[in-house]
Amino acid sequence: MADATAENTRKSSAKPAGKAEAKSRSRTAKDASGSAKAKTTAGNPAVKATTAEAGQGAKTARKKPSSTTATRGAAAKAQTSGTAGSRSRAAKDGSKEAAAAASTKPASKRATRSSSKTATARSPAENPAEAKMAASAKAAGARASTGKKAARGTTKSSVESIAAAEARSPAGQKSTRKTRAASTSAKTTSRKTAAKSPAGAMEKPWLTSYPEGIPTEIGAFQHSSLPDMLLEACRTFGDRPAFTCMGKTISFTELEKASRDFAAYLQSKGLQKGARVAVMMPNLLQYPVVMMAVLRAGYVVVNVNPLYTPRELEHQLRDSGAEAIVILENFAKTVQASIGKTDVKHVVVATMGDMLGLKGHVVNLVVRRVKKLVPAWELPGHVPFRQALREGAGARFSPPEVALDDLAFLQYTGGTTGVAKGAMLLHRNVLANVIQSEIWLQTAYLSGRKQPERPVFICVLPLYHIYAMTVNAMTGVKLGAQNILITNPRDLPALVKELGKYEFNVFVGLNTLFNALLNNADFQKLDFKHLDFTLGGGMAVQRSVAERWKKLTGQTISEGYGLSETSPVATINRLDRNEFTGTIGLPLPSTDVTIRDDHGRDVKLGEVGEICIRGPQVMAGYWNQPEETAKAIMPDGFLKTGDMGIMDETGHIRIVDRKKDMILVSGFNVYPNEIEDVLAHHPGVLEVAAVGVPDEHSGEAPKVFVVKKDPALTEKQILDYCRENLTGYKRPKHVEFRSELPKTNVGKILRRELR
């Protein structure tokens, strides 16, 4: 659907290459081969390039005054060649952005030769954090490619080598697209060979569970950056609805225009490429506009939880070095209390009704005067969001060169187990995860279900959370979907009322949300005939909840798994499954997963160990924390997740529990998830959480916190139920009833606050 339209756009705008371009392609391919060999002899253990990174050594960065970009080697621009330069731009600024993207491509002998000169002549970056980021980015690119050759057939390798070489110039794009189709076929047919790797190579049992027609690798990138992908979607889908919030809809064309204006405003403030811009707001129409604007201007999005305390916000702003922040006025008082000790120079304040038209005035009045949700605040020099848009509309926008190895997001971890760290997500990381997600969504339509021409996504989870940001804001836009933004999902009656207005196809949520909706009488009256699939993530989906969801909606919850550090999706169940598996599914295309012990050694299938992930979606590292990066990412490129799990012979993975949440009872490992899953089946239990508490006899003992569904539920009933369903050392010794359990803003239960 989207791809066909985009393909026609690219074909119509492609220019024939002359002899000089053909000659340049030949030399570039030759230099790429030489560069790859040089890297190998230099002792780099991770030079087994994926298709997306083939010929990486031949790519070269143009010399620029920016200290950040000056530190990046030729390999950092590997994927900037491709289709961006040949795409037509409907608007003037779109043309400039196309030219900017194209200018990152080494299409001549001069550009290729400059690679080695630049590598030796570069001076260290002015900002040490950016220098570390650049080094981590190069390492991540190499790590992501390690071990991929074993998963490819001989036919696929030779085909993709040709594809990578031809993709380096606009003239080669048409051939690249055809070659990629042949490559996909080769990937599919080589699945069984890849699953049974030769001696010394990694076993990939999950490939035998891949459905026919689903490639095992993502292939070459077709976009030079996230803005390139987003702009193509805006041109392709034009007047289609892109985002809807509180009854107001903006089209893809309006999204492009508003993001252009806000990007121009930010540039007018003197922010340089690579500057960090914090975004602190819930799901409103302003969010996708601001996010796209920041990326288009070459800046870095720093997502901030609006419910942060001043202390938490100050830490994130100082750690990221953010120079600007865009906030909703409801949280301005928090910014006021923390901004003094940060580097923030520019503050843009939005109101709830800014993009709601005439209705917005009423909304603002209710929010401020009736519900009193806006505490008094004072931020001298701040600029209202609508004023920023007006100023930007009259300002010049100069699209910068944005490449795949530029930093796109500083996605801070939730901080549920300690101080939040900023995961450095490059454009290539998020773009890879979008491609992986797009491929996997096709599994929902393998059984004959008709794929909607204009899919409707329900976006209940906040867009500042990595899960919704990638699945809804990025993948949804690429597919031309309409995203229904829910500003306050905790208001269940309002949420259910909103759901009743749309024939939605995709619902993305997590266990606590599913459970709450299933206990809402009005939700049970909704029509689910248009629902194609439900995605569950963020926390373990309990079987009792999944069974009730299937009974009501007719659709299985397809559980997936990921982290901020993996952009975020790493594994997911097939979307055509009719039954709930209780697992987190299979690794996505181009993703390797292994289970390791405390010494970093792979364990056998069926044994418990730490889940470790390697793939193009894995972060470059933690911002300003090289020591933490070294702890998290192993020498062979695998990210240690901190989650304990088991992989079976079909490649399906089941999470046992968080490594740090494990309870040690007289030397036996007890996993809170298991206790919680058992008690969730009790008809009198609404919510439950299990933690370990000190015990003089066993060292630790399980304790459960229960929210009653049945007011008459007693402690004895809980203990008796556990006695029937759990072995002795797993049974809780203590029961405490609560009216509610502490949760993060996205609904994860905070066990650490219960200890």
N, C-alpha and C positions, 0 to 999 in steps of 0.2 A: 504494500500500500504506500507507505512513506518512501520506501526505497525506490519504487518505480518512478515516482514523481521526481525525486532527487536525481535519479539517474538521467532522466530526460533533460533536467536542468544542466547537469554537468556536460552531457553530450552536446547540447546546443551552444554551450559557451566555450568548449574546448577549441584551442587554436592549433592548426597544423604546425608541426615542428619543422624547422629548416635543417640544412645539413649541419650547421654549427651545433644545434641542439643534439642531433644524433651523435655527433662526434663527442660532445660533452658527456652524453650518457655512457658511451663506451669507455671513456677515460674514468668517469666516476665509478663505474662498476669495477674497473681494474684496480683503482685505488682502494676501493672498499675491500677487495680481496686481500690486498697487501696490508691494509690496516688491521684487518681481523687477524692475519697471521702474526703481525707484530705484537698484537695484544696477547696472543697465546704464548709466544716465546718470552713475553715479559713476566710470565708466571701467573697471569690472571686465571683463577680456577673456574670462572663462570662465564666463559666466552661462547658457550653453546647457545647461539642466538635463536630466539623464536622468530617466526615469520615476521612479526611486528617489528623486530629489531634487526633483520637481515641487512647487511651492508652498513651497519651503524658507524663503522669507523670512517666511512667516506663522507659523512655529513659534517658540515662545519658551521660554526657560528660566525656571524658577521661581527666585526670589531665594533664595540659600542662603549661609550663612556661609563655605563652602569657597572658598578663594582660587582654586582650579583651576576650579571650575564657574562662579565669578563672572565669569571672563574670557571665557566663551563666549557668543557672540551668539545671537540668536533662530534663526539658521540652523543652529546646532549641534544643535538639537533636532528638525531637520526630520523625521527618520524615526521619532521616538519615538511618533508617533501611528500607529495601526494596530490590531493585533488583541490586544495584550497585555491591555488592560483588560477585554476581554470573555471571556477564557478562564476556564474553571472551574479552581479550585485544589483538589486533593484533600486537601491537608494545610493546617494552620493557617498555617504559614510560607509555603506556596505562595500562600495568599490574600493575605498581606501583600505578597509580591513582586509579585503582580498589581496590587494597589492602588498600590504604589510606581511600577510601570511606567506605570500609567494616569495617575498624577498628573503625569507629565511632559508630558501632552498638552494643548495649549491649546484647550479645548472651549468657551470663552466669550469674550465681547467683552472682558472684563477682562483675560484672559490675552493676547489679541491686542494690545490697546493697550499692555500693559506692555512689549512688545518695544522700542519706541522709547525709552521712559523708561529702561529698563535699559541700553540701549546707550550713553546719554549719562551715566548716573550711576555707571557702574562705575569702581572704582579698580583700579590695576594689581595683578596677582597678587603675593602675597608671594614666591613662588618664581619667579625669572626663567625657569628651565627650563620650568615649567608654563605661564607666559605665552607663551613661544615655541611650546610645543606646541599651545596653543590657537589661536594665530595660524596655525601650520602646518596644523592640522586644518581650519580654515575654508578655507585656500588649497587644501588637498588636495581638499576637497569640491567646490570650484569647478573645479579642474583635472580631476578625474575626469569632470566633465560636459561638458568642452569638446569640441566637434565632433560630438556625438551626433545632433543634429537632422538632419544630412545622411544618416544611416543609417536614418531613419524615413520611412515613407510618410505621406501626409496623413491617411489614415484612422486610423492608429495614433496620431498625435499628438493628434487630437481625442479619441479614445477614452481615452487615458491621462490627458489633462487632467481629464476627468470622474472617472476612477478616483482620481487623486491628491486631488481635492477631497473626494470622498465618504469616502476612507479616513481623514479626520481625526477622525472620531468613531466610537464603537462602533456607532452605528446605521448608519453607512455601510459597515461591513466586508463585510456580505453582498453588497452591490452591487459593492463593490470586487473581490471574488473573481470574480464573474461577468464584470465588465468586463475583468479581467486575462486571463481565458480568451479573450475576443474580441481583446484586445490581442496575445496570443501568436499568434493566427491572422494578424493583420495584419502582425506582424513577419516571419512566415515568408513571406508572399506578397510582401512588399516587398523581399525579399533581392536580387533582380537589380537593382532600381532603386538600392539602397544601394551595391552593388558598383560601379556606374557613376555615380559622384557627379557633380554639375554642376561647371562650371568653378570653380576656387578651393577646392573641397571636397576632403577627403581620399579617395583611391581605396582601396577595400577589396576587393581581389581574392579574399580568403579566403571571402567570403560566398557566392561561387558554388560553393564546395566544401562548404558546409554541407549535411547531409542534410535531406530534407524532414521537417518536424515538429519540428525543433530550432530554437527561437527565437534570434534574433540579439542580443536584449537580455534582461536578467534580470528586468525589470519591477520593481514596487514591493516593498520589503521587507515581509514578512509578520510579522516579529518586531521588537520594540523594542530587543533587545540579544542578546548571546550567551547569557546566563543564561535569558532568555525562551525561546529556541530549545531549550536543553538541558533545561529543566524540562518543556516540552511533550513532548519525546521521552520523558522519564522517566514522565510520566503516561500517555502513549499506549501505551508498550511494557511498562510494569509489571514483571511477573515474568519477562519474557524475559531471557536472558543478555546482559549488556552487555560485560563484560570477563572474560577468563579468563587466568590466569597460574599456571604450575606446578601445573596440575590443579585449582585453585580458581577458582570463578566467582562473580561478583557480578551481581545483576540490576539493571535500571534503577531499580527501587524502592529497592534497597539503595544504589545510587549516589547517589540523591537524598537519602536519610537521612544517609549518612555525610558527604556534602558540606555538608549543612545544619549538622551538628554541628561540623564543622571550621570553617565560616564563623563560627558563633557563638563558638567559641573565639578566633578571631582578633579578632573585635570586642571580646571581653572584655578583650583586652590594650590597648585604647584606640587601636588603629590607626584613622586617619581615612580617609574615602573618598579614593581616589587613591594610597594608600600602596603602595609597591612591595614585593612579596613574592617572594624568590628561591626557586626550586625546583631542587634539585640531586640527582637520582636517575635511575636507569635505568628501563626498562619494568617497573613493578610495579603492583599494584592501587592502591597509594597515590597514584600519579601522577594518574590521572583524577579521583580524589576531591579531591585538593588543588587541582588546576587549576580544577575546577568551583566549589569553595568560595571560592577567591580571587576569581573573577569574580562570584559571587553576592554577595559582601560589598562589591563595588564597588572592589576593589583591582586592582593591575596585576601580571600574571604576568611574572616575569623568569626565563626559562629559562636554566639554567646547565649546561654540559657537566661531568659528574661527574669527568672525567679531567683537568680543569684543574689546573695547578700553583698553588701559593699566590699567586704573582705575578699570574697570569692571573685568578684568582678575586678577588683584592683589587681589581684594576682594574675588574672588572665590578660588584662590590658598591659601590665608591666612585662609579663613574660613574652608576650607576642610582639611588643613594641608597636602596637597599633597607633597610627597617627590620626585616624578619623573613626567616628562611630556613628551609626545610624540607629536610633532608638524609637520606641513607642513612648509617648508622653507618660503613660501609666508607670513607667519604670525610670523616669527622669530623676526622681529623688535619689535612687540608688546610684546613678551616674554622678550626681552632684556630690555625694558623700565619698566617692572614690577617685574622681578624675584628677584631683590635685597632685597626686603622686605618680601620675602616668605621663606618657609622651603624647597624649591625645591633644591635638590642636584644633580639630574641626568637629563640631557636633551638629548633626541634623536630627531634628525631632519631628516625628510623624504623629498623626492623630488617627484614631480608629476609622474615622470617616473620610480621610483624605482622598481616596479613590472610589468612593461610593456615589458620586454625583450629588444631587440634591438631598438624597436620603442621608448623606454623610453628616449634614448639619444636625439632623434629628438624632443620629447615632451618637455624635459627640456630646450633645446636650444630655442624653440619658446617661452616658458613661461618666460624664463629669458631675452633673448635678443630681441625678436621681440615684444612681448606684454608687456614686462617690468613689470611683475606682482610680482617680488621679490625685494622688497626694500633692500638696503644694511643693513646688520646686523652683529653682532658680539656676540657670546656666547662662551666664553672660556670654554674648557673642554667638549663641546658637542660631541656626537657620531652620525655619520651618521646611518640611519636606516639599510642599507644593511650591514654595519660593525657589527651592533648589532646582526643581524641574523647570520652572520658568526661566531662571538664569541660564540653565544648561541648554534650553531650546535656542537661545540667542548666542550661545558660545560655540566656538570651533571645537570639533572633536577630531583628534589626530590618532587614529588607531595605531597602537604599537605593534611590534612584532611579538607575537605570543607563540611559544613553542611547547612541544609536549613535555619537555623536562623543566619547564618553568613551574614554580610553586603556585598551586591554585587555591588550596585550603589549608588552614591550620585548624584541624578538627580536634578540639580538646576532648580527652577521654572524660567519662562521666564523673570521675573522682570518687566513685563509690568505694574504692579500696585504698584511697590515699590522695595525695596532691595531684590535681589534674595536669596532664602533660599534653603538649600540642603535637599531634600526629601530622607529619608533613605529607600531604597528598598532592602529588604532581598532576598536571593535566593528563598525563598518560595513565596514571593510576585510576582516576575517576572515569576517564573515557573508556579504558579497558573494561571496567566493571559495568558500564552502560552497555557495551557490546555483548559482554557475557550474559547480562540480564535479558537483553533483547533476544539473543539466541534461545535462551532457556524458556522464555515466555511462549515460544512456539510449541512447547510440549503440551500446552493446554488445548491445542487444536489438532492433535494427531488422531484423535478418535472420531473425527468428522464434525465436531462442533464448528460452526461458522464463526470466523473471526470478524468482530465488528469493524466497520469502516472508520467509525469515529468513537474509539473507546472512551469510557468514562471511568476515571480513577477517583476513589474516595481517599482524600488525604486527611486522615485523622491525626496521625502523628505529626509533631512539629517539624517544619522544614529545616530548622537549625540542627535537628538530629540527623546523623549520617544516613540512617535507614530511609527516612522519607526524602531526604535531599537527593539521594541517588535514584531510588526507585520511582518517586513521584516527580520531583522537579527536573531531573535529568532524563531518565528513561522515558517518562511520560511525554515530555516535550518532544523528544526525538521521534516518538511514535505518533505525534499529532493528537495526543489524548487531551481530553478536558479534565483538569484536576479540580475537584470540589474541595476547597480549603475549609477546614473546620477550625475556627479560632479557639474555641473552648470546649474540648471533648469531655471535660468533667461535667458539663451541663448536659446530662444524658437526655432529658426530655427535648431540649433544643436540638441535640445531635440527631435523635431519631426523627424528629419533625423534618429536619433538613434532608435526611436520607430518603424520606418518603417523596421528595420532589423529583428524584432523578432515577433513570433506568441505568443503574451503575453496573459495570462489568468487572471491576477489580476492587477488592477491599484489602487494604494493608493494615494490619494491626498486631497486637500482642495479647498474651493470655489474659491479663487482668481486664483489658478492654472487652475481649470476647465474652468473658464471664459476666461482666457488668451488663452488657447488652442482652445477653440471654436471660437475665433476670428482670428485664424491663418488659412489661406487658405490651406496650405499644410497638416495640421492636418485633415482637412475635407476629404482629399483624401485617408486616411489610411484605411486598412482593419481591421474591428473589429470583424470578425466572430469567432475568438478564445477567445474573451473577455468573461469570465464567470461572473465576478462581479466587481463593482467599489466601493471602500470604501471611504467615505468622513468624515473627522473629523478636529480637530484643530480649527474650527470656524463654525458658522452656514452656511449650504448650502442653498443658495437662490433658491426659487422655479423656478424662470425664468431660472436660470442656469441649474437646474436639468432637466427641461423639454427639453431644447435644447440638453443636453447631451444624453437623452433618444432617442430623434429624430435622432441624428447622429449615435450613437453607438449601439442603440437597447437595451442597458442595463440601468437599474435604478441605480442611485446613492444611495447606502445604507448608510445612515448617522449614525454615532456612536458618542459616547461621552466619555470623560475621562479626566484625569489630570495627571500631573507628579506624584502626590500623590497616584494615583490608578494604576500605572504600565503599561499602562494608561487606558485600555479599561474597562468601567463599564457598558455601555449600547450600544445596536446596533439594527438596524432593521433586520428583517429576510431577508436573501439574496435571497429568492425566490419570493419576492414581485415584482409585475409588475408595481406598481405605486409608485411615490414619496410620502411619508407620511407627510413630513414636521415636523416629530418628530425625537427624537434621539433614538427611538426604545424601546426595553425591557431590563431589567437588565439581565446580563449574568448569567449562572448557578452559584450557590453558592453566588450570590450577592443580597443584600437587598437594596432597595431604598425607602426613605420616603420623603415627602414634609413637611417642618416645618415652623412655624412662628418665629417671632423674639424672642419669649420666649422659643423656643425649643419644642413646642407642635405640634403634627401631625395635619395637616389641612385635610379637607374633600377632596375626589376626585373631581377634577374640580376646586379647589381653588389654587391661586398662593401662593407659599412659596419658601423657600430655599431648593434646592436639597441636600439631605444628603445620603451618601453611606456607606455601611458596607460590607466587604467581605475579602477573603484571599489575594486579590491583594492590599489592602489598606496599605500604608506605615507604618513603625514602628514609625515614628515621624520626626521632623525636626532636623537636625544635630546641636548640641550645642544650641538649642533653645527650652528648655522645656516649657517656657511660651507660645510661639507660638504654640507648639504642643497641649498644654492644651486648647488653644482657638479654634483650628481647629478640634480636636477630642473630641466628647462628651463622658460622662461617660459610655454610653451604646455602645460605639464603632463606632458610626456613624461619618463620616467625613463631615464637613460642607464645601460645595464646593464654596460658594459665588455666585452661579448661581441661578437665580430665574426660577421656572418652574411649570408646571402643569402635573398631572398624570390623565389620563382618566380611565374609568371603565374597559378598556381592558389591562391596565398596561403600555400603551404607554406614553412616557414622552415628553413634548414639552418645550424647553427652551424659556423663555420670554426674559431674558437678564441677563447681569452681574449685580449683586446687586449694585456694586460701580458705574456702568455706568448709572444707572437709573436716569432719569431727573424728577425733581419735579416741575410741573407747576401748581401753585395755588392749591396745595394740591393733585393734580392728578398725578399718576405715568405714565410716558411716557417712553417707552422702545425703545432705538435707533435701535435695530434689526428690529422692525416693520416698522419704517420709511425707513430704508435702503432697506428692502425687497420690499416695495411699489415702491420706486424710481428705483430699479433695473429692474423693468418691463418696464420702460420708454425706448423706442427704441433709444433715443439719449444719454442715460447714459451708460458709460463704467464701472465706479466704483463710489461708494458713501459711505460716512461715516457720521454719525450723532452724535452730542455731545450736552451737555447742556451748555449754557452761561448765565451769570447773566442778570437779567431783573428787572427793578425797579418796575414793576407792578405785575408780576407773580412769582417773585423770580428767576425762571429760564425759559429759552425759548430754543426750539430746533434750532440748526443750522446745515446745511448740507454742506459738502464739496463734490464737484462733479468733476469727470474727464469725459470730453466729449467724446462721440463716434461720435456724430454729431457736427461738428465745429459751426454750426449755432444755436445750443441750447442756449436759453436765460433764465435768471432768472425768467421772467414772466411765461414761459412755465413750469418750475419746480414748481412754486407756484400754478399755475392753476391745474396741475396734482395732487398735494397733496390735493388741495381743493376738488377734485372729489373722492379721495380715503381715506382721513383721516378726523376724526372729528376735530373740531376746536382747542382744546388745544394741539393736537398732531402735528398740522401743523407747519413746520419750519418757523421761522420769518426771518431767515437770510440764504442766499445762497452765497457760495464762490466757484469759479471755480479754480481748480488746474490742473497742468499738470500731477501730480502723487500724490499718497497718501503715507504717511510714513508707512512702514511695518517692521515686524520682518524678520529674515532671512528665516523663513519658510512661510512667506506670510500673516501673520495675520496683519490686519490694526491696527495701534497704535492710538487709539482714544485720549489717554492722551497727545500726542504731538500736537493734533489739538485744544485742549482746550485753 
